[in-house]
Amino acid sequence: MLLTIAVTGSVLVLQVTGGLLSGSLALLADSGHMLTDLSGVTLALLAVQVAQRSPTLRRTFGHYRLEILAALANAVLLLGVFVWVAYQAVRRFGQPAEVQGGLMLAVALVGLAANLAGVALLRGGKDHSLNLRGAYLEVLGDALGSVAAIGAAVVVLLTGWQYADPAASLLIGVLILPRAYLLLRDALRVLLEATPEGVDLAALRTHLLADPAVRGLHDVHAWTITSGMPVLTAHVVTDDTPPAGLLARLRTCVADHFGIPHTTLQLEPGPHPRCTPPAHA
């Protein structure tokens, strides 16, 4: 992430300078996009460092949720960049500006090389962290934005059609939306404590109820603390005298079949009036 920050920050300065000197909105739009890349990776790095702090009596889960908050902030920043780029592109269609295609092409090529380097650096961690995945998707999308800027520069050089620049800017803005939506959706799923993606709670109940010592379940809740950390709590109604090893057996079932290693199960011997309320199914 430090290497990505260094590369992205350097190219950001180059692209802003190139955009101002060449008059290219596409380069400035790509610079705005790259600014979100830089902020996203920086937030990811800070969140990862803070999240490694040990839990305390006041924060028993530590600071893991900071990663999710950083991802949410990144998604909001992406949406803000989209609004700015779209507004400026529409203005340029009404008042096209003269663009220096040669300078625009050179700067866009450097930007593409930097983005591809960032993609390679972040690829390894994208499947293990929501925040890193957000940063990876931003850099990948920015590479596509650089391709659009290169295409616009080539069109301006070959045909002199100045509208290629705002058209490329609008395309870069549109490329931001899907990634902003996905990152915002995933962050909100965690913050709203939705059932973890890929966990079938109905099937989990069926597995637990299949144990001959389990008479019922209630208050079954599954949610995510941070990327890759799903948790489960449930009340398990059993016989008057639960068999030895029942708790370990149920926890192993949840971990092996549903990928939830952090499980808190409360055994309740004997009949229970709330064994299967619909609100806690």
Kinemage of the C-alpha trace (Angstrom):
@kinemage 1
@onewidth
@group {chain A} dominant
@subgroup {mainchain}
@vectorlist {calphas} color= white
{ca met a 1} P 0.000 0.000 0.000
{ca leu a 2} L 2.894 2.376 0.710
{ca leu a 3} L 4.295 1.744 -2.768
{ca thr a 4} L 0.844 2.334 -4.277
{ca ile a 5} L 0.514 5.618 -2.378
{ca ala a 6} L 3.922 6.782 -3.590
{ca val a 7} L 3.251 5.891 -7.236
{ca thr a 8} L -0.313 7.234 -7.264
{ca gly a 9} L 0.629 10.483 -5.514
{ca ser a 10} L 3.434 11.195 -7.986
{ca val a 11} L 1.291 10.537 -11.042
{ca leu a 12} L -1.587 12.563 -9.559
{ca val a 13} L 0.625 15.671 -9.539
{ca leu a 14} L 1.709 14.919 -13.111
{ca gln a 15} L -1.870 14.434 -14.351
{ca val a 16} L -3.194 17.604 -12.703
{ca thr a 17} L -0.322 19.579 -14.229
{ca gly a 18} L -0.831 17.918 -17.608
{ca gly a 19} L -4.582 18.501 -17.486
{ca leu a 20} L -4.181 22.195 -16.736
{ca leu a 21} L -1.492 22.729 -19.369
{ca ser a 22} L -3.252 20.741 -22.112
{ca gly a 23} L -6.762 21.958 -21.270
{ca ser a 24} L -7.975 18.373 -21.031
{ca leu a 25} L -11.001 17.754 -18.805
{ca ala a 26} L -10.481 14.012 -19.282
{ca leu a 27} L -7.077 14.250 -17.585
{ca leu a 28} L -8.521 16.354 -14.773
{ca ala a 29} L -11.382 13.870 -14.380
{ca asp a 30} L -8.884 11.038 -14.272
{ca ser a 31} L -6.927 13.064 -11.713
{ca gly a 32} L -10.026 13.357 -9.546
{ca his a 33} L -10.499 9.651 -9.928
{ca met a 34} L -6.857 9.098 -8.984
{ca leu a 35} L -7.316 11.357 -5.940
{ca thr a 36} L -9.972 8.940 -4.687
{ca asp a 37} L -7.516 6.101 -5.338
{ca leu a 38} L -4.914 7.862 -3.241
{ca ser a 39} L -7.332 8.663 -0.421
{ca gly a 40} L -8.783 5.154 -0.561
{ca val a 41} L -5.424 3.421 -0.234
{ca thr a 42} L -4.329 5.889 2.460
{ca leu a 43} L -7.526 5.267 4.435
{ca ala a 44} L -7.058 1.537 3.972
{ca leu a 45} L -3.514 1.728 5.306
{ca leu a 46} L -4.545 3.804 8.322
{ca ala a 47} L -7.515 1.537 9.034
{ca val a 48} L -5.375 -1.597 8.855
{ca gln a 49} L -2.830 -0.104 11.257
{ca val a 50} L -5.475 1.032 13.756
{ca ala a 51} L -7.426 -2.230 13.457
{ca gln a 52} L -4.359 -4.142 14.685
{ca arg a 53} L -4.603 -2.527 18.109
{ca ser a 54} L -5.511 -4.965 20.863
{ca pro a 55} L -9.090 -5.077 22.208
{ca thr a 56} L -9.808 -3.205 25.429
{ca leu a 57} L -12.471 -3.396 28.112
{ca arg a 58} L -14.293 -0.528 26.373
{ca arg a 59} L -13.776 -1.877 22.825
{ca thr a 60} L -13.947 -5.627 23.179
{ca phe a 61} L -13.796 -6.216 19.419
{ca gly a 62} L -10.892 -3.810 19.027
{ca his a 63} L -11.014 -1.301 16.165
{ca tyr a 64} L -11.968 -3.637 13.324
{ca arg a 65} L -14.964 -1.546 12.283
{ca leu a 66} L -12.667 1.354 11.337
{ca glu a 67} L -11.893 -0.534 8.140
{ca ile a 68} L -15.586 -0.528 7.232
{ca leu a 69} L -15.990 3.154 8.097
{ca ala a 70} L -13.008 3.953 5.856
{ca ala a 71} L -14.603 1.953 3.032
{ca leu a 72} L -17.861 3.892 3.514
{ca ala a 73} L -16.017 7.223 3.377
{ca asn a 74} L -14.275 6.087 0.222
{ca ala a 75} L -17.589 5.218 -1.439
{ca val a 76} L -19.025 8.649 -0.596
{ca leu a 77} L -15.891 10.297 -2.015
{ca leu a 78} L -16.294 8.333 -5.239
{ca leu a 79} L -19.879 9.553 -5.600
{ca gly a 80} L -18.732 13.144 -5.078
{ca val a 81} L -16.121 12.800 -7.826
{ca phe a 82} L -18.747 11.395 -10.189
{ca val a 83} L -21.045 14.396 -9.637
{ca trp a 84} L -18.191 16.862 -10.278
{ca val a 85} L -16.962 15.091 -13.415
{ca ala a 86} L -20.465 14.756 -14.875
{ca tyr a 87} L -21.193 18.452 -14.263
{ca gln a 88} L -17.951 19.618 -15.868
{ca ala a 89} L -18.383 17.286 -18.856
{ca val a 90} L -21.878 18.620 -19.582
{ca arg a 91} L -20.510 22.177 -19.425
{ca arg a 92} L -17.748 21.304 -21.895
{ca phe a 93} L -20.291 19.968 -24.389
{ca gly a 94} L -21.842 23.430 -24.421
{ca gln a 95} L -18.519 25.270 -24.437
{ca pro a 96} L -15.784 23.019 -25.900
{ca ala a 97} L -12.225 24.025 -25.039
{ca glu a 98} L -9.074 23.662 -27.135
{ca val a 99} L -7.120 20.556 -26.072
{ca gln a 100} L -3.453 19.792 -26.754
{ca gly a 101} L -3.736 16.177 -27.829
{ca gly a 102} L -0.006 15.383 -27.778
{ca leu a 103} L 0.565 16.420 -24.179
{ca met a 104} L -2.716 14.800 -23.155
{ca leu a 105} L -1.653 11.488 -24.728
{ca ala a 106} L 1.782 11.468 -23.067
{ca val a 107} L 0.381 12.158 -19.597
{ca ala a 108} L -2.431 9.615 -20.012
{ca leu a 109} L 0.086 6.911 -20.992
{ca val a 110} L 2.098 7.579 -17.833
{ca gly a 111} L -1.121 7.447 -15.808
{ca leu a 112} L -2.041 4.096 -17.307
{ca ala a 113} L 1.382 2.646 -16.450
{ca ala a 114} L 1.055 3.855 -12.846
{ca asn a 115} L -2.459 2.423 -12.514
{ca leu a 116} L -1.351 -0.960 -13.816
{ca ala a 117} L 1.467 -0.937 -11.267
{ca gly a 118} L -1.071 -0.178 -8.518
{ca val a 119} L -3.323 -3.021 -9.685
{ca ala a 120} L -0.385 -5.445 -9.454
{ca leu a 121} L 0.547 -4.222 -5.962
{ca leu a 122} L -2.982 -4.493 -4.521
{ca arg a 123} L -4.066 -7.725 -6.223
{ca gly a 124} L -2.803 -9.956 -3.407
{ca gly a 125} L -4.942 -8.397 -0.664
{ca lys a 126} L -8.195 -7.681 -2.500
{ca asp a 127} L -9.862 -10.962 -1.475
{ca his a 128} L -9.050 -10.591 2.224
{ca ser a 129} L -10.165 -7.056 3.051
{ca leu a 130} L -13.179 -4.968 2.045
{ca asn a 131} L -11.100 -1.821 2.272
{ca leu a 132} L -8.291 -3.235 0.138
{ca arg a 133} L -10.834 -4.526 -2.346
{ca gly a 134} L -12.269 -1.026 -2.593
{ca ala a 135} L -8.806 0.429 -3.203
{ca tyr a 136} L -8.056 -2.277 -5.775
{ca leu a 137} L -11.308 -1.623 -7.649
{ca glu a 138} L -10.600 2.105 -7.650
{ca val a 139} L -7.153 1.662 -9.169
{ca leu a 140} L -8.521 -0.830 -11.704
{ca gly a 141} L -11.287 1.575 -12.681
{ca asp a 142} L -8.782 4.399 -12.910
{ca ala a 143} L -6.756 2.298 -15.364
{ca leu a 144} L -9.880 2.099 -17.535
{ca gly a 145} L -10.214 5.868 -17.160
{ca ser a 146} L -6.656 6.295 -18.416
{ca val a 147} L -7.526 4.142 -21.430
{ca ala a 148} L -10.488 6.444 -22.125
{ca ala a 149} L -8.228 9.509 -21.870
{ca ile a 150} L -5.727 7.895 -24.246
{ca gly a 151} L -8.526 7.179 -26.730
{ca ala a 152} L -9.767 10.766 -26.535
{ca ala a 153} L -6.248 12.117 -27.052
{ca val a 154} L -5.782 9.954 -30.142
{ca val a 155} L -9.111 11.166 -31.567
{ca val a 156} L -8.174 14.808 -30.939
{ca leu a 157} L -4.766 14.314 -32.569
{ca leu a 158} L -6.128 12.513 -35.630
{ca thr a 159} L -9.390 14.380 -36.248
{ca gly a 160} L -9.300 17.560 -34.156
{ca trp a 161} L -12.727 16.662 -32.725
{ca gln a 162} L -12.637 18.506 -29.379
{ca tyr a 163} L -15.811 16.879 -28.086
{ca ala a 164} L -13.825 13.652 -27.586
{ca asp a 165} L -12.398 15.156 -24.386
{ca pro a 166} L -15.689 15.796 -22.522
{ca ala a 167} L -17.062 12.497 -23.892
{ca ala a 168} L -14.117 10.646 -22.347
{ca ser a 169} L -14.607 12.616 -19.119
{ca leu a 170} L -18.235 11.524 -18.937
{ca leu a 171} L -17.193 7.912 -19.546
{ca ile a 172} L -14.653 8.145 -16.730
{ca gly a 173} L -17.393 9.480 -14.459
{ca val a 174} L -19.727 6.627 -15.394
{ca leu a 175} L -16.994 4.099 -14.620
{ca ile a 176} L -16.978 5.358 -11.046
{ca leu a 177} L -20.639 4.593 -10.328
{ca pro a 178} L -20.682 0.752 -10.234
{ca arg a 179} L -17.650 0.616 -7.936
{ca ala a 180} L -19.059 3.299 -5.648
{ca tyr a 181} L -22.350 1.405 -5.441
{ca leu a 182} L -20.744 -1.975 -4.695
{ca leu a 183} L -18.430 -0.551 -2.058
{ca leu a 184} L -21.274 1.404 -0.440
{ca arg a 185} L -23.525 -1.677 -0.479
{ca asp a 186} L -20.919 -3.939 1.124
{ca ala a 187} L -20.001 -1.373 3.785
{ca leu a 188} L -23.656 -0.783 4.707
{ca arg a 189} L -24.297 -4.537 4.904
{ca val a 190} L -21.632 -4.772 7.588
{ca leu a 191} L -22.705 -1.620 9.456
{ca leu a 192} L -26.372 -2.712 9.418
{ca glu a 193} L -25.290 -6.144 10.695
{ca ala a 194} L -26.915 -8.055 7.856
{ca thr a 195} L -26.369 -11.798 7.560
{ca pro a 196} L -22.893 -12.343 6.052
{ca glu a 197} L -22.802 -12.813 2.300
{ca gly a 198} L -22.829 -16.515 1.447
{ca val a 199} L -24.250 -17.662 4.806
{ca asp a 200} L -27.601 -19.451 4.481
{ca leu a 201} L -29.147 -18.960 7.908
{ca ala a 202} L -32.026 -21.337 7.157
{ca ala a 203} L -29.592 -24.099 6.233
{ca leu a 204} L -27.560 -23.343 9.354
{ca arg a 205} L -30.659 -23.777 11.513
{ca thr a 206} L -31.396 -27.065 9.796
{ca his a 207} L -27.870 -28.319 10.524
{ca leu a 208} L -28.100 -27.434 14.212
{ca leu a 209} L -31.608 -28.853 14.634
{ca ala a 210} L -30.461 -32.122 13.022
{ca asp a 211} L -28.420 -32.874 16.147
{ca pro a 212} L -30.498 -35.324 18.252
{ca ala a 213} L -29.753 -33.384 21.452
{ca val a 214} L -31.125 -30.084 20.092
{ca arg a 215} L -34.814 -29.494 20.809
{ca gly a 216} L -35.107 -25.972 19.472
{ca leu a 217} L -33.361 -22.703 18.592
{ca his a 218} L -34.130 -19.061 19.155
{ca asp a 219} L -32.409 -15.665 18.935
{ca val a 220} L -30.208 -16.823 16.069
{ca his a 221} L -28.134 -13.899 14.794
{ca ala a 222} L -25.273 -13.817 12.281
{ca trp a 223} L -23.392 -10.681 11.270
{ca thr a 224} L -19.945 -9.430 10.269
{ca ile a 225} L -17.499 -7.502 12.456
{ca thr a 226} L -15.167 -6.625 9.576
{ca ser a 227} L -13.946 -8.205 6.346
{ca gly a 228} L -13.510 -11.953 6.824
{ca met a 229} L -14.806 -11.977 10.425
{ca pro a 230} L -18.383 -13.372 10.555
{ca val a 231} L -19.866 -14.189 13.965
{ca leu a 232} L -22.908 -16.101 15.182
{ca thr a 233} L -24.922 -16.157 18.400
{ca ala a 234} L -27.830 -18.464 19.217
{ca his a 235} L -29.790 -19.943 22.107
{ca val a 236} L -29.976 -23.737 21.888
{ca val a 237} L -32.771 -25.584 23.713
{ca thr a 238} L -31.622 -29.063 24.778
{ca asp a 239} L -32.639 -31.975 27.003
{ca asp a 240} L -32.670 -31.485 30.754
{ca thr a 241} L -29.138 -32.880 30.841
{ca pro a 242} L -27.188 -31.850 27.690
{ca pro a 243} L -24.758 -34.557 26.539
{ca ala a 244} L -21.053 -33.937 27.012
{ca gly a 245} L -19.409 -32.396 23.984
{ca leu a 246} L -22.614 -30.924 22.531
{ca leu a 247} L -21.323 -27.354 22.548
{ca ala a 248} L -18.063 -28.277 20.830
{ca arg a 249} L -19.962 -30.375 18.279
{ca leu a 250} L -22.298 -27.540 17.343
{ca arg a 251} L -19.461 -25.006 17.074
{ca thr a 252} L -17.525 -27.378 14.822
{ca cys a 253} L -20.600 -27.801 12.641
{ca val a 254} L -20.990 -24.027 12.210
{ca ala a 255} L -17.277 -23.509 11.516
{ca asp a 256} L -16.850 -26.401 9.070
{ca his a 257} L -20.069 -26.056 7.087
{ca phe a 258} L -20.639 -22.285 7.165
{ca gly a 259} L -17.202 -20.752 7.691
{ca ile a 260} L -18.049 -19.029 10.984
{ca pro a 261} L -15.332 -19.816 13.523
{ca his a 262} L -16.481 -17.233 16.102
{ca thr a 263} L -19.682 -18.687 17.564
{ca thr a 264} L -21.388 -18.029 20.897
{ca leu a 265} L -24.025 -20.617 21.809
{ca gln a 266} L -26.104 -20.551 24.984
{ca leu a 267} L -27.413 -23.971 26.036
{ca glu a 268} L -30.844 -23.927 27.712
{ca pro a 269} L -31.799 -27.318 29.176
{ca gly a 270} L -35.482 -28.219 29.213
{ca pro a 271} L -38.474 -26.713 27.348
{ca his a 272} L -38.350 -23.032 26.529
{ca pro a 273} L -41.402 -20.908 25.634
{ca arg a 274} L -39.475 -18.999 22.937
{ca cys a 275} L -37.873 -21.899 21.092
{ca thr a 276} L -38.885 -20.872 17.572
{ca pro a 277} L -40.327 -17.324 17.420
{ca pro a 278} L -40.641 -16.096 13.797
{ca ala a 279} L -38.865 -12.830 14.569
{ca his a 280} L -35.694 -14.710 15.488
{ca ala a 281} L -35.887 -17.545 12.960
